[in-house]
Amino acid sequence: MIELFFAPGDLARVRFARSPVQELVNSLRVGGRADRARMHQPWVRSVRGAVGALELELLPALLRDSRYVPDFLTPPPDPAGVTFESELARVRATPGEAVRAQLASLGPHPALRDLREDPERHLGRLAVELRRYWDAAIEPIWPRLVGLVNAEIGYRADQLTAGGVVRVLGNLHPELEYAEDALRILWPTWQSQSRLDGAGVLLVPCVFAWPSLLVDAAAQCPTIAYSPRGVGRVWDGSGRASGAPVADLLGRSRAALLAWLDLPLSTTQVARELGLSAAAVSEHLAVLRRSGLVTSRRSGRQVLYQRTALGTDLLGATGASIR
């Protein structure tokens, strides 16, 4: 069991963050577990050809051990806002001594020899592989992933309002519990204890982490990646099609927009997916919101929109395809 002991003030420093690189790294591990492969089968099929054409050497070698991932591959994200580009830059900037120490924990592998001997130079090769894989496998589905993560963070914010941080920590994951000022990761083969001493905890919802709990207790800010609620919804495809009756009622663009909003998305994300201007999407969203078909929630600098139960009923009643 891993135990993280809270000092005064640590509960106030429990916060959430999104991480594109966490999703990327964990997606590469999907094939190693049958349950993950079944859960994410629609995605696996959709990217098989593009990923199969990539020349990846360092990434498979770094992720060959199902029990250990070098920490420099997944730097703790910035809760204030993170992008793939910013995380990639942090991977490239990893100090050489940290790379060597983590590769020593991983064990020898021929493909990693150059990275171990000259990390500063060959981290650039790793960044190229990460970029190629991101473009082929993750960037096309990123709006769906971040939509589910946004829904999860919104749900936890509601929990925080209703019951405080203790309630939030109490039901994140079956392997995680909070009691008596300690956060415990219930892994029987691990034994460690540490005090947070003001560092707090960073919680990272990650679709491709399902069903695992991923812990970096040694980081300056301990980080826990866990699977958000409703992971299966990310591949529903409910935003892909709407039937003719609802299009006749609302108009084709508004019907398509309503169908996409099964997960919370921003105006920019919806505009990109539907090939519309942000101004047009904003106008349609205003109409749908006034009609009670869409709700909105502010998340940082963005406003996220999601279909209401009434909107879902309308799609179902008019024969729209929501699978």
C-alpha positions as CSV (number, residue, x, y, z in Angstrom):
1,M,0.0,0.0,0.0
2,I,1.1,3.5,-0.8
3,E,0.2,6.1,1.9
4,L,0.3,9.9,1.3
5,F,-0.1,11.7,4.6
6,F,-1.7,15.2,4.5
7,A,-0.3,18.1,6.4
8,P,-2.4,21.2,7.2
9,G,-3.2,22.9,4.0
10,D,-2.7,19.9,1.7
11,L,-6.5,19.4,1.2
12,A,-6.6,22.9,-0.1
13,R,-4.0,22.0,-2.7
14,V,-5.8,19.0,-4.2
15,R,-6.5,20.0,-7.8
16,F,-7.3,18.6,-11.2
17,A,-5.5,18.9,-14.6
18,R,-5.8,17.5,-18.1
19,S,-2.8,15.9,-19.8
20,P,-2.5,15.2,-23.5
21,V,0.7,13.2,-23.0
22,Q,-0.9,11.0,-20.3
23,E,-3.5,10.1,-22.8
24,L,-0.9,9.4,-25.5
25,V,1.3,7.2,-23.3
26,N,-1.5,5.2,-21.9
27,S,-3.1,4.7,-25.4
28,L,0.2,3.0,-26.4
29,R,-0.4,0.5,-23.6
30,V,-3.9,-0.5,-24.7
31,G,-2.7,-3.5,-26.7
32,G,-1.1,-5.0,-23.6
33,R,-4.4,-5.8,-21.9
34,A,-7.4,-7.5,-23.3
35,D,-9.9,-5.5,-21.3
36,R,-8.5,-2.2,-22.5
37,A,-8.4,-3.4,-26.1
38,R,-12.1,-4.4,-25.9
39,M,-13.1,-1.0,-24.3
40,H,-11.3,1.0,-26.9
41,Q,-11.9,-1.3,-29.9
42,P,-13.5,1.4,-32.1
43,W,-10.5,3.6,-31.6
44,V,-8.0,0.7,-32.2
45,R,-9.7,-0.1,-35.5
46,S,-9.7,3.5,-36.6
47,V,-6.0,4.2,-36.1
48,R,-4.5,0.7,-36.9
49,G,-3.4,1.6,-40.4
50,A,-2.0,5.1,-39.5
51,V,-0.1,3.8,-36.4
52,G,1.1,0.7,-38.2
53,A,2.8,2.9,-40.8
54,L,4.8,4.8,-38.2
55,E,8.5,4.1,-37.5
56,L,8.5,3.9,-33.7
57,E,11.6,2.6,-31.9
58,L,12.1,4.5,-28.6
59,L,8.4,4.5,-27.4
60,P,7.8,0.7,-27.6
61,A,11.1,0.2,-25.7
62,L,10.3,2.7,-23.0
63,L,6.8,1.2,-22.5
64,R,7.7,-2.5,-22.6
65,D,7.3,-3.0,-18.8
66,S,3.6,-3.0,-17.9
67,R,4.5,-2.1,-14.3
68,Y,6.7,0.9,-14.9
69,V,6.7,4.0,-17.0
70,P,9.6,6.4,-16.9
71,D,8.4,9.6,-15.2
72,F,10.0,11.9,-17.8
73,L,7.4,10.6,-20.4
74,T,4.6,12.0,-18.3
75,P,5.6,15.2,-16.5
76,P,3.0,16.5,-14.0
77,P,0.7,18.8,-16.0
78,D,0.1,22.4,-15.1
79,P,-3.4,22.8,-13.6
80,A,-3.6,26.3,-15.0
81,G,-3.6,25.0,-18.5
82,V,-1.7,22.5,-20.6
83,T,-1.3,21.7,-24.3
84,F,0.4,18.9,-26.1
85,E,3.1,21.3,-27.3
86,S,3.9,22.5,-23.7
87,E,4.1,18.9,-22.4
88,L,6.3,17.9,-25.4
89,A,8.7,20.7,-24.6
90,R,8.9,19.5,-21.0
91,V,9.8,16.0,-22.1
92,R,12.5,17.4,-24.3
93,A,13.9,19.5,-21.5
94,T,14.3,16.6,-19.0
95,P,17.7,16.7,-17.3
96,G,20.1,14.0,-18.5
97,E,20.7,12.6,-15.0
98,A,16.9,12.1,-14.6
99,V,16.7,10.2,-17.9
100,R,19.6,8.0,-17.0
101,A,18.2,7.2,-13.5
102,Q,14.8,6.2,-14.8
103,L,16.3,4.2,-17.6
104,A,18.3,2.3,-15.0
105,S,15.1,1.4,-13.3
106,L,13.7,0.2,-16.5
107,G,16.6,-2.0,-17.4
108,P,18.8,-2.3,-20.5
109,H,17.4,-2.4,-24.0
110,P,19.3,-2.0,-27.3
111,A,17.0,0.6,-28.6
112,L,17.6,2.8,-25.6
113,R,21.4,2.7,-25.6
114,D,21.8,6.1,-27.4
115,L,19.2,7.7,-25.2
116,R,21.0,6.5,-22.1
117,E,24.4,7.6,-23.3
118,D,23.4,11.1,-24.6
119,P,19.9,12.0,-23.3
120,E,20.1,15.7,-24.3
121,R,20.6,14.8,-28.0
122,H,18.3,11.8,-28.3
123,L,15.3,13.3,-26.4
124,G,14.8,15.1,-29.7
125,R,14.3,11.7,-31.4
126,L,11.8,10.8,-28.7
127,A,9.9,14.0,-29.2
128,V,9.7,13.3,-33.0
129,E,8.1,9.9,-32.3
130,L,5.7,11.4,-29.8
131,R,4.7,14.0,-32.3
132,R,4.1,11.5,-35.1
133,Y,2.0,9.2,-32.9
134,W,0.0,12.2,-31.6
135,D,-0.8,13.3,-35.1
136,A,-1.9,9.8,-36.2
137,A,-3.7,8.5,-33.1
138,I,-4.6,11.1,-30.6
139,E,-5.1,14.5,-32.2
140,P,-8.1,13.4,-34.3
141,I,-10.0,12.2,-31.2
142,W,-8.7,14.8,-28.8
143,P,-12.0,16.8,-28.7
144,R,-13.8,13.6,-27.6
145,L,-11.2,12.8,-24.9
146,V,-11.1,16.4,-23.5
147,G,-14.9,16.5,-23.6
148,L,-15.2,13.5,-21.3
149,V,-12.4,14.8,-19.1
150,N,-14.3,18.2,-18.9
151,A,-17.4,16.3,-17.9
152,E,-15.5,14.5,-15.2
153,I,-13.9,17.7,-13.8
154,G,-17.3,19.4,-13.8
155,Y,-18.9,16.5,-11.9
156,R,-16.1,16.6,-9.3
157,A,-16.6,20.4,-8.9
158,D,-20.2,19.7,-8.0
159,Q,-19.1,17.1,-5.5
160,L,-16.7,19.6,-4.0
161,T,-19.5,22.1,-3.6
162,A,-21.8,19.5,-2.0
163,G,-19.4,17.6,0.2
164,G,-15.9,19.0,0.2
165,V,-12.6,17.5,-0.9
166,V,-13.1,14.4,1.4
167,R,-16.1,13.5,-0.7
168,V,-14.2,14.0,-3.9
169,L,-11.4,11.7,-2.8
170,G,-13.7,9.1,-1.4
171,N,-15.0,7.7,-4.7
172,L,-12.5,8.4,-7.4
173,H,-11.3,4.8,-7.9
174,P,-11.8,1.5,-6.1
175,E,-8.1,1.3,-5.3
176,L,-8.0,4.7,-3.7
177,E,-9.3,5.7,-0.3
178,Y,-9.0,8.8,2.0
179,A,-9.3,8.5,5.8
180,E,-7.6,9.9,8.9
181,D,-5.7,12.5,6.9
182,A,-4.1,10.0,4.6
183,L,-4.6,9.1,1.0
184,R,-4.1,5.4,0.5
185,I,-3.5,3.5,-2.8
186,L,-4.5,0.0,-2.1
187,W,-1.7,-1.9,-3.9
188,P,-0.7,-4.9,-1.7
189,T,2.7,-5.5,-3.5
190,W,3.8,-1.9,-2.9
191,Q,4.9,-0.5,0.4
192,S,5.7,3.2,0.8
193,Q,4.8,6.2,3.0
194,S,5.4,9.9,2.5
195,R,4.2,13.2,3.8
196,L,2.9,15.8,1.4
197,D,4.0,18.7,3.5
198,G,2.1,21.3,1.5
199,A,2.7,19.8,-2.0
200,G,-0.9,18.7,-2.3
201,V,-2.0,16.2,-4.9
202,L,-2.7,16.6,-8.6
203,L,-5.5,14.4,-10.0
204,V,-5.5,13.7,-13.7
205,P,-8.6,12.1,-15.4
206,C,-7.3,10.0,-18.3
207,V,-9.5,8.1,-20.6
208,F,-6.8,5.6,-21.7
209,A,-5.9,4.9,-18.0
210,W,-9.0,2.7,-17.7
211,P,-9.3,0.6,-15.6
212,S,-6.0,1.3,-13.8
213,L,-4.8,3.9,-11.3
214,L,-1.5,5.5,-12.2
215,V,0.6,7.0,-9.4
216,D,3.7,9.1,-9.3
217,A,4.2,9.6,-5.6
218,A,7.8,10.7,-6.0
219,A,7.1,13.8,-8.0
220,Q,7.4,17.3,-6.5
221,C,3.7,17.3,-6.6
222,P,2.4,13.7,-6.3
223,T,0.2,12.9,-9.3
224,I,-2.6,10.4,-9.7
225,A,-4.1,9.6,-13.1
226,Y,-7.4,7.7,-13.0
227,S,-10.2,6.9,-15.5
228,P,-13.1,9.3,-15.6
229,R,-16.7,8.3,-15.2
230,G,-18.4,7.0,-18.4
231,V,-15.3,6.1,-20.4
232,G,-17.4,4.0,-22.8
233,R,-19.3,7.1,-23.9
234,V,-16.2,8.5,-25.6
235,W,-16.6,6.0,-28.5
236,D,-20.4,6.2,-28.7
237,G,-20.3,8.2,-31.9
238,S,-23.4,10.0,-30.7
239,G,-22.2,13.2,-32.3
240,R,-21.8,11.7,-35.7
241,A,-25.3,11.6,-37.1
242,S,-28.7,13.1,-36.7
243,G,-31.9,11.9,-38.4
244,A,-33.9,13.9,-40.9
245,P,-36.9,14.7,-38.6
246,V,-34.8,16.7,-36.1
247,A,-33.0,18.3,-39.0
248,D,-36.3,19.4,-40.4
249,L,-37.3,20.8,-37.1
250,L,-34.1,22.6,-36.0
251,G,-32.2,23.0,-39.3
252,R,-29.4,20.8,-40.4
253,S,-26.6,22.7,-38.7
254,R,-28.3,23.0,-35.3
255,A,-29.3,19.3,-35.5
256,A,-25.7,18.3,-36.2
257,L,-24.5,20.5,-33.4
258,L,-27.0,19.1,-30.9
259,A,-26.0,15.6,-31.8
260,W,-22.3,16.4,-31.2
261,L,-22.9,17.8,-27.7
262,D,-23.3,14.5,-25.8
263,L,-20.0,15.5,-24.1
264,P,-19.1,19.1,-23.1
265,L,-17.3,20.9,-25.9
266,S,-16.3,24.5,-26.5
267,T,-17.5,26.7,-29.4
268,T,-14.1,26.3,-31.1
269,Q,-14.1,22.5,-30.8
270,V,-17.6,22.2,-32.2
271,A,-16.8,24.6,-35.0
272,R,-13.7,22.5,-36.0
273,E,-15.6,19.2,-36.0
274,L,-18.5,20.5,-38.0
275,G,-16.6,22.8,-40.4
276,L,-18.5,25.9,-39.4
277,S,-17.3,29.3,-38.3
278,A,-17.1,30.0,-34.6
279,A,-19.6,32.9,-35.0
280,A,-22.2,30.6,-36.6
281,V,-21.8,28.0,-33.9
282,S,-22.1,30.6,-31.2
283,E,-25.4,31.8,-32.7
284,H,-26.8,28.3,-33.0
285,L,-25.7,27.5,-29.4
286,A,-27.5,30.6,-28.2
287,V,-30.8,29.5,-29.8
288,L,-30.4,25.9,-28.5
289,R,-29.6,27.2,-25.0
290,R,-32.7,29.4,-24.9
291,S,-34.8,26.4,-26.0
292,G,-33.5,24.3,-23.1
293,L,-31.7,21.8,-25.4
294,V,-28.2,22.8,-24.4
295,T,-26.6,23.9,-21.1
296,S,-23.3,25.7,-20.5
297,R,-20.6,25.7,-17.9
298,R,-17.5,27.9,-17.6
299,S,-14.2,26.0,-17.3
300,G,-11.3,28.5,-16.9
301,R,-11.4,30.7,-19.9
302,Q,-13.7,28.4,-21.9
303,V,-17.4,28.0,-21.9
304,L,-18.4,24.4,-22.4
305,Y,-21.7,23.3,-23.9
306,Q,-23.5,20.0,-23.4
307,R,-26.8,18.6,-24.5
308,T,-29.5,18.5,-21.9
309,A,-31.8,15.5,-21.2
310,L,-34.5,17.4,-23.2
311,G,-32.1,17.6,-26.1
312,T,-31.3,13.9,-25.9
313,D,-35.1,13.1,-25.7
314,L,-35.7,15.2,-28.8
315,L,-33.0,13.3,-30.8
316,G,-34.4,10.0,-29.7
317,A,-38.0,10.9,-30.4
318,T,-37.2,12.1,-33.9
319,G,-35.3,9.0,-34.8
320,A,-31.8,10.5,-34.7
321,S,-28.9,8.1,-34.5
322,I,-27.2,8.5,-31.2
323,R,-24.9,5.5,-31.5
